[in-house]
Amino acid sequence: MTVINLHQEENEIIQLAVENNRQAQRRIYTQFSPKMLGVCRQYIKDIHQAEDIMITAFMKVFANLNGFENKGSFEGWIRRIMVNECISFIRVQKKVNFIEDENYSEESFNNIESQLSLEDIQFLIDSLPDGYKMVFNLFAIEGYKHREIATMLRINEGTSKSQLSQARKMLQGQINKLKNYEYGTE
């Protein structure tokens, strides 16, 4: 019985890209750019800026490709670079304020109604203040723990938890307003 390495082709393409093979790099870009643009778009409201950041991040991917150690997924490694590039961009463009609130609460957050389209959900997330939006995306979308978020954003863990709680409250309020408007009660 022969064991087939499912990641062998991916590893070969990565190795070719490390050697500056443009076709291999193009293949990686073509395969991952749609998902990575979506990742950048979660943090950056303007689609053109999100695309610019994605391209800059892919340049970093290719420059640091020899640093990928085949620990975890290649897509996850690329995604982490995209997220970090978005955070760096936000830091440079504007000062993000994180409100420290030691009295946050871990309230339950109802699932977003299935009637909302992806565009509606993205619009609601885009309307959050930048600090809330970053923490919400890192926690709810990317799956980071508060300790990791605090390190990435250079804030304390309590601030991360507070930002998430406030983002959830704000999103829930927006969803309730939409539902009330839809049912004519507002």
mmCIF file of the C-alpha atoms, coordinates in Angstrom:
data_MODEL
# 
_entry.id   MODEL 
# 
loop_
_atom_site.group_PDB 
_atom_site.id 
_atom_site.type_symbol 
_atom_site.label_atom_id 
_atom_site.label_alt_id 
_atom_site.label_comp_id 
_atom_site.label_asym_id 
_atom_site.label_entity_id 
_atom_site.label_seq_id 
_atom_site.pdbx_PDB_ins_code 
_atom_site.Cartn_x 
_atom_site.Cartn_y 
_atom_site.Cartn_z 
_atom_site.occupancy 
_atom_site.B_iso_or_equiv 
_atom_site.pdbx_formal_charge 
_atom_site.auth_seq_id 
_atom_site.auth_comp_id 
_atom_site.auth_asym_id 
_atom_site.auth_atom_id 
_atom_site.pdbx_PDB_model_num 
ATOM 1   C CA . MET A 1 1   ? 0.000   0.000  0.000   1.00 0.00 ? 1   MET A CA 1 
ATOM 2   C CA . THR A 1 2   ? 1.394   3.364  -1.044  1.00 0.00 ? 2   THR A CA 1 
ATOM 3   C CA . VAL A 1 3   ? 0.800   6.532  0.915   1.00 0.00 ? 3   VAL A CA 1 
ATOM 4   C CA . ILE A 1 4   ? 0.011   9.525  -1.310  1.00 0.00 ? 4   ILE A CA 1 
ATOM 5   C CA . ASN A 1 5   ? 1.157   12.907 -0.038  1.00 0.00 ? 5   ASN A CA 1 
ATOM 6   C CA . LEU A 1 6   ? -1.775  15.196 -0.792  1.00 0.00 ? 6   LEU A CA 1 
ATOM 7   C CA . HIS A 1 7   ? 0.332   18.274 -0.149  1.00 0.00 ? 7   HIS A CA 1 
ATOM 8   C CA . GLN A 1 8   ? 3.206   17.204 -2.373  1.00 0.00 ? 8   GLN A CA 1 
ATOM 9   C CA . GLU A 1 9   ? 2.042   19.334 -5.318  1.00 0.00 ? 9   GLU A CA 1 
ATOM 10  C CA . GLU A 1 10  ? 1.560   22.349 -3.036  1.00 0.00 ? 10  GLU A CA 1 
ATOM 11  C CA . ASN A 1 11  ? 5.027   21.823 -1.558  1.00 0.00 ? 11  ASN A CA 1 
ATOM 12  C CA . GLU A 1 12  ? 6.541   21.623 -5.033  1.00 0.00 ? 12  GLU A CA 1 
ATOM 13  C CA . ILE A 1 13  ? 4.836   24.853 -6.103  1.00 0.00 ? 13  ILE A CA 1 
ATOM 14  C CA . ILE A 1 14  ? 5.993   26.576 -2.913  1.00 0.00 ? 14  ILE A CA 1 
ATOM 15  C CA . GLN A 1 15  ? 9.560   25.415 -3.533  1.00 0.00 ? 15  GLN A CA 1 
ATOM 16  C CA . LEU A 1 16  ? 9.450   26.686 -7.120  1.00 0.00 ? 16  LEU A CA 1 
ATOM 17  C CA . ALA A 1 17  ? 8.088   30.014 -5.889  1.00 0.00 ? 17  ALA A CA 1 
ATOM 18  C CA . VAL A 1 18  ? 10.924  30.226 -3.330  1.00 0.00 ? 18  VAL A CA 1 
ATOM 19  C CA . GLU A 1 19  ? 13.281  29.907 -6.304  1.00 0.00 ? 19  GLU A CA 1 
ATOM 20  C CA . ASN A 1 20  ? 11.524  32.928 -7.902  1.00 0.00 ? 20  ASN A CA 1 
ATOM 21  C CA . ASN A 1 21  ? 9.651   30.890 -10.503 1.00 0.00 ? 21  ASN A CA 1 
ATOM 22  C CA . ARG A 1 22  ? 7.090   33.438 -11.725 1.00 0.00 ? 22  ARG A CA 1 
ATOM 23  C CA . GLN A 1 23  ? 4.609   30.803 -12.925 1.00 0.00 ? 23  GLN A CA 1 
ATOM 24  C CA . ALA A 1 24  ? 4.580   29.187 -9.478  1.00 0.00 ? 24  ALA A CA 1 
ATOM 25  C CA . GLN A 1 25  ? 4.133   32.591 -7.839  1.00 0.00 ? 25  GLN A CA 1 
ATOM 26  C CA . ARG A 1 26  ? 1.312   33.432 -10.246 1.00 0.00 ? 26  ARG A CA 1 
ATOM 27  C CA . ARG A 1 27  ? -0.350  30.103 -9.445  1.00 0.00 ? 27  ARG A CA 1 
ATOM 28  C CA . ILE A 1 28  ? -0.187  30.801 -5.704  1.00 0.00 ? 28  ILE A CA 1 
ATOM 29  C CA . TYR A 1 29  ? -1.538  34.314 -6.233  1.00 0.00 ? 29  TYR A CA 1 
ATOM 30  C CA . THR A 1 30  ? -4.343  33.086 -8.501  1.00 0.00 ? 30  THR A CA 1 
ATOM 31  C CA . GLN A 1 31  ? -5.330  30.356 -6.071  1.00 0.00 ? 31  GLN A CA 1 
ATOM 32  C CA . PHE A 1 32  ? -5.361  32.443 -2.893  1.00 0.00 ? 32  PHE A CA 1 
ATOM 33  C CA . SER A 1 33  ? -6.040  36.049 -3.946  1.00 0.00 ? 33  SER A CA 1 
ATOM 34  C CA . PRO A 1 34  ? -9.866  35.830 -3.983  1.00 0.00 ? 34  PRO A CA 1 
ATOM 35  C CA . LYS A 1 35  ? -9.991  34.571 -0.385  1.00 0.00 ? 35  LYS A CA 1 
ATOM 36  C CA . MET A 1 36  ? -7.262  36.945 0.757   1.00 0.00 ? 36  MET A CA 1 
ATOM 37  C CA . LEU A 1 37  ? -9.022  39.939 -0.767  1.00 0.00 ? 37  LEU A CA 1 
ATOM 38  C CA . GLY A 1 38  ? -12.028 38.911 1.327   1.00 0.00 ? 38  GLY A CA 1 
ATOM 39  C CA . VAL A 1 39  ? -9.806  38.830 4.417   1.00 0.00 ? 39  VAL A CA 1 
ATOM 40  C CA . CYS A 1 40  ? -8.434  42.300 3.681   1.00 0.00 ? 40  CYS A CA 1 
ATOM 41  C CA . ARG A 1 41  ? -11.922 43.592 2.949   1.00 0.00 ? 41  ARG A CA 1 
ATOM 42  C CA . GLN A 1 42  ? -13.037 42.539 6.433   1.00 0.00 ? 42  GLN A CA 1 
ATOM 43  C CA . TYR A 1 43  ? -10.631 45.090 7.895   1.00 0.00 ? 43  TYR A CA 1 
ATOM 44  C CA . ILE A 1 44  ? -10.483 47.733 5.178   1.00 0.00 ? 44  ILE A CA 1 
ATOM 45  C CA . LYS A 1 45  ? -13.714 49.396 4.052   1.00 0.00 ? 45  LYS A CA 1 
ATOM 46  C CA . ASP A 1 46  ? -12.503 50.671 0.666   1.00 0.00 ? 46  ASP A CA 1 
ATOM 47  C CA . ILE A 1 47  ? -12.179 47.809 -1.846  1.00 0.00 ? 47  ILE A CA 1 
ATOM 48  C CA . HIS A 1 48  ? -9.350  49.552 -3.732  1.00 0.00 ? 48  HIS A CA 1 
ATOM 49  C CA . GLN A 1 49  ? -7.309  50.026 -0.567  1.00 0.00 ? 49  GLN A CA 1 
ATOM 50  C CA . ALA A 1 50  ? -8.042  46.435 0.443   1.00 0.00 ? 50  ALA A CA 1 
ATOM 51  C CA . GLU A 1 51  ? -6.736  45.254 -2.929  1.00 0.00 ? 51  GLU A CA 1 
ATOM 52  C CA . ASP A 1 52  ? -3.592  47.397 -2.603  1.00 0.00 ? 52  ASP A CA 1 
ATOM 53  C CA . ILE A 1 53  ? -2.949  45.972 0.857   1.00 0.00 ? 53  ILE A CA 1 
ATOM 54  C CA . MET A 1 54  ? -3.510  42.445 -0.421  1.00 0.00 ? 54  MET A CA 1 
ATOM 55  C CA . ILE A 1 55  ? -0.953  42.976 -3.185  1.00 0.00 ? 55  ILE A CA 1 
ATOM 56  C CA . THR A 1 56  ? 1.557   44.419 -0.714  1.00 0.00 ? 56  THR A CA 1 
ATOM 57  C CA . ALA A 1 57  ? 0.961   41.454 1.575   1.00 0.00 ? 57  ALA A CA 1 
ATOM 58  C CA . PHE A 1 58  ? 1.497   39.017 -1.306  1.00 0.00 ? 58  PHE A CA 1 
ATOM 59  C CA . MET A 1 59  ? 4.823   40.710 -1.963  1.00 0.00 ? 59  MET A CA 1 
ATOM 60  C CA . LYS A 1 60  ? 5.690   39.929 1.667   1.00 0.00 ? 60  LYS A CA 1 
ATOM 61  C CA . VAL A 1 61  ? 4.445   36.364 1.195   1.00 0.00 ? 61  VAL A CA 1 
ATOM 62  C CA . PHE A 1 62  ? 6.806   35.842 -1.721  1.00 0.00 ? 62  PHE A CA 1 
ATOM 63  C CA . ALA A 1 63  ? 9.703   37.627 -0.007  1.00 0.00 ? 63  ALA A CA 1 
ATOM 64  C CA . ASN A 1 64  ? 9.313   35.413 3.085   1.00 0.00 ? 64  ASN A CA 1 
ATOM 65  C CA . LEU A 1 65  ? 8.234   32.175 1.429   1.00 0.00 ? 65  LEU A CA 1 
ATOM 66  C CA . ASN A 1 66  ? 11.379  30.384 2.541   1.00 0.00 ? 66  ASN A CA 1 
ATOM 67  C CA . GLY A 1 67  ? 10.201  31.055 6.125   1.00 0.00 ? 67  GLY A CA 1 
ATOM 68  C CA . PHE A 1 68  ? 7.126   28.841 5.679   1.00 0.00 ? 68  PHE A CA 1 
ATOM 69  C CA . GLU A 1 69  ? 7.975   25.719 7.654   1.00 0.00 ? 69  GLU A CA 1 
ATOM 70  C CA . ASN A 1 70  ? 5.062   23.467 6.617   1.00 0.00 ? 70  ASN A CA 1 
ATOM 71  C CA . LYS A 1 71  ? 3.678   23.736 10.148  1.00 0.00 ? 71  LYS A CA 1 
ATOM 72  C CA . GLY A 1 72  ? -0.036  24.280 9.718   1.00 0.00 ? 72  GLY A CA 1 
ATOM 73  C CA . SER A 1 73  ? -1.714  25.173 6.467   1.00 0.00 ? 73  SER A CA 1 
ATOM 74  C CA . PHE A 1 74  ? -0.127  27.314 3.802   1.00 0.00 ? 74  PHE A CA 1 
ATOM 75  C CA . GLU A 1 75  ? -3.384  29.232 3.429   1.00 0.00 ? 75  GLU A CA 1 
ATOM 76  C CA . GLY A 1 76  ? -3.399  29.985 7.158   1.00 0.00 ? 76  GLY A CA 1 
ATOM 77  C CA . TRP A 1 77  ? 0.178   31.268 6.928   1.00 0.00 ? 77  TRP A CA 1 
ATOM 78  C CA . ILE A 1 78  ? -0.779  33.587 4.065   1.00 0.00 ? 78  ILE A CA 1 
ATOM 79  C CA . ARG A 1 79  ? -3.919  34.699 5.915   1.00 0.00 ? 79  ARG A CA 1 
ATOM 80  C CA . ARG A 1 80  ? -1.878  35.692 8.964   1.00 0.00 ? 80  ARG A CA 1 
ATOM 81  C CA . ILE A 1 81  ? 0.344   37.884 6.776   1.00 0.00 ? 81  ILE A CA 1 
ATOM 82  C CA . MET A 1 82  ? -2.767  39.512 5.274   1.00 0.00 ? 82  MET A CA 1 
ATOM 83  C CA . VAL A 1 83  ? -4.267  40.254 8.702   1.00 0.00 ? 83  VAL A CA 1 
ATOM 84  C CA . ASN A 1 84  ? -0.996  41.689 9.988   1.00 0.00 ? 84  ASN A CA 1 
ATOM 85  C CA . GLU A 1 85  ? -0.654  43.877 6.894   1.00 0.00 ? 85  GLU A CA 1 
ATOM 86  C CA . CYS A 1 86  ? -4.202  45.194 7.394   1.00 0.00 ? 86  CYS A CA 1 
ATOM 87  C CA . ILE A 1 87  ? -3.496  45.993 11.039  1.00 0.00 ? 87  ILE A CA 1 
ATOM 88  C CA . SER A 1 88  ? -0.270  47.770 10.068  1.00 0.00 ? 88  SER A CA 1 
ATOM 89  C CA . PHE A 1 89  ? -2.123  49.808 7.453   1.00 0.00 ? 89  PHE A CA 1 
ATOM 90  C CA . ILE A 1 90  ? -4.813  50.842 9.933   1.00 0.00 ? 90  ILE A CA 1 
ATOM 91  C CA . ARG A 1 91  ? -2.171  51.856 12.476  1.00 0.00 ? 91  ARG A CA 1 
ATOM 92  C CA . VAL A 1 92  ? -0.375  54.047 9.931   1.00 0.00 ? 92  VAL A CA 1 
ATOM 93  C CA . GLN A 1 93  ? -3.508  55.622 8.445   1.00 0.00 ? 93  GLN A CA 1 
ATOM 94  C CA . LYS A 1 94  ? -5.262  56.638 11.607  1.00 0.00 ? 94  LYS A CA 1 
ATOM 95  C CA . LYS A 1 95  ? -5.034  56.396 15.309  1.00 0.00 ? 95  LYS A CA 1 
ATOM 96  C CA . VAL A 1 96  ? -7.292  53.639 16.526  1.00 0.00 ? 96  VAL A CA 1 
ATOM 97  C CA . ASN A 1 97  ? -8.786  54.288 19.912  1.00 0.00 ? 97  ASN A CA 1 
ATOM 98  C CA . PHE A 1 98  ? -9.416  51.390 22.223  1.00 0.00 ? 98  PHE A CA 1 
ATOM 99  C CA . ILE A 1 99  ? -11.680 52.221 25.114  1.00 0.00 ? 99  ILE A CA 1 
ATOM 100 C CA . GLU A 1 100 ? -10.653 50.408 28.258  1.00 0.00 ? 100 GLU A CA 1 
ATOM 101 C CA . ASP A 1 101 ? -13.683 49.196 30.142  1.00 0.00 ? 101 ASP A CA 1 
ATOM 102 C CA . GLU A 1 102 ? -13.020 46.890 33.054  1.00 0.00 ? 102 GLU A CA 1 
ATOM 103 C CA . ASN A 1 103 ? -16.772 46.305 33.431  1.00 0.00 ? 103 ASN A CA 1 
ATOM 104 C CA . TYR A 1 104 ? -17.351 44.495 30.155  1.00 0.00 ? 104 TYR A CA 1 
ATOM 105 C CA . SER A 1 105 ? -19.801 41.645 30.083  1.00 0.00 ? 105 SER A CA 1 
ATOM 106 C CA . GLU A 1 106 ? -19.751 38.447 28.081  1.00 0.00 ? 106 GLU A CA 1 
ATOM 107 C CA . GLU A 1 107 ? -23.318 38.784 26.880  1.00 0.00 ? 107 GLU A CA 1 
ATOM 108 C CA . SER A 1 108 ? -24.698 36.238 24.505  1.00 0.00 ? 108 SER A CA 1 
ATOM 109 C CA . PHE A 1 109 ? -24.757 37.440 20.945  1.00 0.00 ? 109 PHE A CA 1 
ATOM 110 C CA . ASN A 1 110 ? -27.594 36.130 18.863  1.00 0.00 ? 110 ASN A CA 1 
ATOM 111 C CA . ASN A 1 111 ? -26.694 34.640 15.532  1.00 0.00 ? 111 ASN A CA 1 
ATOM 112 C CA . ILE A 1 112 ? -27.066 37.087 12.713  1.00 0.00 ? 112 ILE A CA 1 
ATOM 113 C CA . GLU A 1 113 ? -30.383 36.536 11.033  1.00 0.00 ? 113 GLU A CA 1 
ATOM 114 C CA . SER A 1 114 ? -30.236 34.404 7.908   1.00 0.00 ? 114 SER A CA 1 
ATOM 115 C CA . GLN A 1 115 ? -32.252 37.028 6.024   1.00 0.00 ? 115 GLN A CA 1 
ATOM 116 C CA . LEU A 1 116 ? -29.246 39.350 5.953   1.00 0.00 ? 116 LEU A CA 1 
ATOM 117 C CA . SER A 1 117 ? -27.063 39.128 2.868   1.00 0.00 ? 117 SER A CA 1 
ATOM 118 C CA . LEU A 1 118 ? -23.281 38.984 3.081   1.00 0.00 ? 118 LEU A CA 1 
ATOM 119 C CA . GLU A 1 119 ? -23.232 42.570 1.832   1.00 0.00 ? 119 GLU A CA 1 
ATOM 120 C CA . ASP A 1 120 ? -25.563 43.619 4.664   1.00 0.00 ? 120 ASP A CA 1 
ATOM 121 C CA . ILE A 1 121 ? -23.387 41.872 7.235   1.00 0.00 ? 121 ILE A CA 1 
ATOM 122 C CA . GLN A 1 122 ? -20.224 43.453 5.814   1.00 0.00 ? 122 GLN A CA 1 
ATOM 123 C CA . PHE A 1 123 ? -21.938 46.861 5.847   1.00 0.00 ? 123 PHE A CA 1 
ATOM 124 C CA . LEU A 1 124 ? -22.831 46.416 9.528   1.00 0.00 ? 124 LEU A CA 1 
ATOM 125 C CA . ILE A 1 125 ? -19.283 45.362 10.395  1.00 0.00 ? 125 ILE A CA 1 
ATOM 126 C CA . ASP A 1 126 ? -17.861 48.267 8.359   1.00 0.00 ? 126 ASP A CA 1 
ATOM 127 C CA . SER A 1 127 ? -19.963 50.700 10.380  1.00 0.00 ? 127 SER A CA 1 
ATOM 128 C CA . LEU A 1 128 ? -18.246 49.677 13.625  1.00 0.00 ? 128 LEU A CA 1 
ATOM 129 C CA . PRO A 1 129 ? -15.542 51.958 15.021  1.00 0.00 ? 129 PRO A CA 1 
ATOM 130 C CA . ASP A 1 130 ? -12.118 50.722 13.914  1.00 0.00 ? 130 ASP A CA 1 
ATOM 131 C CA . GLY A 1 131 ? -11.101 49.337 17.314  1.00 0.00 ? 131 GLY A CA 1 
ATOM 132 C CA . TYR A 1 132 ? -14.325 47.358 17.673  1.00 0.00 ? 132 TYR A CA 1 
ATOM 133 C CA . LYS A 1 133 ? -14.080 46.161 14.072  1.00 0.00 ? 133 LYS A CA 1 
ATOM 134 C CA . MET A 1 134 ? -10.498 44.903 14.402  1.00 0.00 ? 134 MET A CA 1 
ATOM 135 C CA . VAL A 1 135 ? -11.142 43.010 17.617  1.00 0.00 ? 135 VAL A CA 1 
ATOM 136 C CA . PHE A 1 136 ? -14.442 41.600 16.316  1.00 0.00 ? 136 PHE A CA 1 
ATOM 137 C CA . ASN A 1 137 ? -12.800 40.366 13.103  1.00 0.00 ? 137 ASN A CA 1 
ATOM 138 C CA . LEU A 1 138 ? -9.784  38.913 14.890  1.00 0.00 ? 138 LEU A CA 1 
ATOM 139 C CA . PHE A 1 139 ? -11.953 37.096 17.429  1.00 0.00 ? 139 PHE A CA 1 
ATOM 140 C CA . ALA A 1 140 ? -15.135 36.142 15.559  1.00 0.00 ? 140 ALA A CA 1 
ATOM 141 C CA . ILE A 1 141 ? -13.798 35.704 12.036  1.00 0.00 ? 141 ILE A CA 1 
ATOM 142 C CA . GLU A 1 142 ? -10.124 34.772 12.442  1.00 0.00 ? 142 GLU A CA 1 
ATOM 143 C CA . GLY A 1 143 ? -10.525 32.800 15.674  1.00 0.00 ? 143 GLY A CA 1 
ATOM 144 C CA . TYR A 1 144 ? -7.773  34.462 17.699  1.00 0.00 ? 144 TYR A CA 1 
ATOM 145 C CA . LYS A 1 145 ? -7.918  34.355 21.496  1.00 0.00 ? 145 LYS A CA 1 
ATOM 146 C CA . HIS A 1 146 ? -8.075  37.587 23.490  1.00 0.00 ? 146 HIS A CA 1 
ATOM 147 C CA . ARG A 1 147 ? -4.495  37.065 24.683  1.00 0.00 ? 147 ARG A CA 1 
ATOM 148 C CA . GLU A 1 148 ? -3.292  36.861 21.056  1.00 0.00 ? 148 GLU A CA 1 
ATOM 149 C CA . ILE A 1 149 ? -5.371  39.878 20.023  1.00 0.00 ? 149 ILE A CA 1 
ATOM 150 C CA . ALA A 1 150 ? -3.981  41.910 22.906  1.00 0.00 ? 150 ALA A CA 1 
ATOM 151 C CA . THR A 1 151 ? -0.443  41.094 21.813  1.00 0.00 ? 151 THR A CA 1 
ATOM 152 C CA . MET A 1 152 ? -1.122  41.864 18.152  1.00 0.00 ? 152 MET A CA 1 
ATOM 153 C CA . LEU A 1 153 ? -2.814  45.188 18.853  1.00 0.00 ? 153 LEU A CA 1 
ATOM 154 C CA . ARG A 1 154 ? -0.596  46.131 21.810  1.00 0.00 ? 154 ARG A CA 1 
ATOM 155 C CA . ILE A 1 155 ? -3.531  46.453 24.201  1.00 0.00 ? 155 ILE A CA 1 
ATOM 156 C CA . ASN A 1 156 ? -4.367  44.571 27.371  1.00 0.00 ? 156 ASN A CA 1 
ATOM 157 C CA . GLU A 1 157 ? -6.552  41.485 27.346  1.00 0.00 ? 157 GLU A CA 1 
ATOM 158 C CA . GLY A 1 158 ? -9.394  43.212 29.198  1.00 0.00 ? 158 GLY A CA 1 
ATOM 159 C CA . THR A 1 159 ? -9.513  45.898 26.528  1.00 0.00 ? 159 THR A CA 1 
ATOM 160 C CA . SER A 1 160 ? -9.810  43.217 23.853  1.00 0.00 ? 160 SER A CA 1 
ATOM 161 C CA . LYS A 1 161 ? -12.713 41.617 25.705  1.00 0.00 ? 161 LYS A CA 1 
ATOM 162 C CA . SER A 1 162 ? -14.373 44.985 26.210  1.00 0.00 ? 162 SER A CA 1 
ATOM 163 C CA . GLN A 1 163 ? -14.011 45.923 22.532  1.00 0.00 ? 163 GLN A CA 1 
ATOM 164 C CA . LEU A 1 164 ? -15.587 42.621 21.506  1.00 0.00 ? 164 LEU A CA 1 
ATOM 165 C CA . SER A 1 165 ? -18.466 43.066 23.939  1.00 0.00 ? 165 SER A CA 1 
ATOM 166 C CA . GLN A 1 166 ? -19.131 46.593 22.682  1.00 0.00 ? 166 GLN A CA 1 
ATOM 167 C CA . ALA A 1 167 ? -18.904 45.481 19.038  1.00 0.00 ? 167 ALA A CA 1 
ATOM 168 C CA . ARG A 1 168 ? -21.436 42.731 19.691  1.00 0.00 ? 168 ARG A CA 1 
ATOM 169 C CA . LYS A 1 169 ? -23.802 45.153 21.418  1.00 0.00 ? 169 LYS A CA 1 
ATOM 170 C CA . MET A 1 170 ? -23.495 47.624 18.566  1.00 0.00 ? 170 MET A CA 1 
ATOM 171 C CA . LEU A 1 171 ? -24.065 44.939 15.908  1.00 0.00 ? 171 LEU A CA 1 
ATOM 172 C CA . GLN A 1 172 ? -27.043 43.538 17.797  1.00 0.00 ? 172 GLN A CA 1 
ATOM 173 C CA . GLY A 1 173 ? -28.526 47.023 18.034  1.00 0.00 ? 173 GLY A CA 1 
ATOM 174 C CA . GLN A 1 174 ? -28.046 47.556 14.292  1.00 0.00 ? 174 GLN A CA 1 
ATOM 175 C CA . ILE A 1 175 ? -29.638 44.181 13.516  1.00 0.00 ? 175 ILE A CA 1 
ATOM 176 C CA . ASN A 1 176 ? -32.594 45.010 15.768  1.00 0.00 ? 176 ASN A CA 1 
ATOM 177 C CA . LYS A 1 177 ? -33.026 48.370 14.005  1.00 0.00 ? 177 LYS A CA 1 
ATOM 178 C CA . LEU A 1 178 ? -33.011 46.614 10.634  1.00 0.00 ? 178 LEU A CA 1 
ATOM 179 C CA . LYS A 1 179 ? -35.594 44.083 11.829  1.00 0.00 ? 179 LYS A CA 1 
ATOM 180 C CA . ASN A 1 180 ? -37.804 46.826 13.269  1.00 0.00 ? 180 ASN A CA 1 
ATOM 181 C CA . TYR A 1 181 ? -37.522 48.842 10.063  1.00 0.00 ? 181 TYR A CA 1 
ATOM 182 C CA . GLU A 1 182 ? -38.333 45.746 7.999   1.00 0.00 ? 182 GLU A CA 1 
ATOM 183 C CA . TYR A 1 183 ? -41.430 45.018 10.089  1.00 0.00 ? 183 TYR A CA 1 
ATOM 184 C CA . GLY A 1 184 ? -42.528 48.675 10.128  1.00 0.00 ? 184 GLY A CA 1 
ATOM 185 C CA . THR A 1 185 ? -42.183 49.061 13.876  1.00 0.00 ? 185 THR A CA 1 
ATOM 186 C CA . GLU A 1 186 ? -39.603 51.843 13.667  1.00 0.00 ? 186 GLU A CA 1 
# 
